[in-house]
Amino acid sequence: MNDPHFSEIWPLVEHWFDSKESAWRWYTEEQIIGFGRKTPKELVDEQGSQGVHEIEKFIKSKNLGGFE
């Protein structure tokens, strides 16, 4: 969990999970259909700050009831 991008994303998803470890598993293992089945971490690793921005938009959409 020593990923600087996860540190940016964690506060946005903290309320989704029981623990930081569960959020880390989502970040590193959950394939998101809208991102070509990439995990949030894969997207961020490939796109850097643009990937973080895309994940933030995804999180905001999910919080508003959006789908993948």
N, C-alpha and C positions, 0 to 999 in steps of 0.2 A: 504493500500500500504506500510505497514511497514514490509515487508518481505525481509530479506537480500538476498535471492536468486533472487527475482524480481529485486533488485538493480543491480545484475550482468547481468541479461537478458535485462533489459530496454534499455541500450545503443545499443544493437544489433537489436532491433525492433522499435526503436523510429521513424525511417523514414516510417514505415508501417502505423502509426496511426496519427490521428489529435490531440490526447491528451494523456496524461499519463493515464487518466481514461479509455480511450478506450483500451489501451494496457493492463491495469489491468484486464479489462473484458475478453480480449482474454486469458490472463494468467490463470484466474480463471474459465472460462466458456467454452472455445473452446475445444471440444473433438477432439483429433487428432487420426485419424484412425490407423496410423502407431504405435501408442503407446497404442493400445488396447482400443481406445476411452477414454483414460484418458486425463485430461486437463494437460497443462504444470505444473501447481501447484501440481496436484496430483502426477505426475511423480517425481517431485523434492521432495515432502514430503516423498514419499516412498523410493527414492534412494539417496537422499542427493546430494553430489557433483557429483556423477555419473549421476544422473538425470539432473543436470545443464549441464553437458557435452553432454548428449544426446539431450537436447533442443538446445544447441549451434550448434550441427551438423545439426539438423533439420532446424534451421534458415539459416545457411550457404547454405544448399541445396536449400531452397526456394529462397534465394537471387540469386542463379545461375539458377533459372527456374525449379527446381525440383518439383515433386508432392509429395503428402502425401503417 
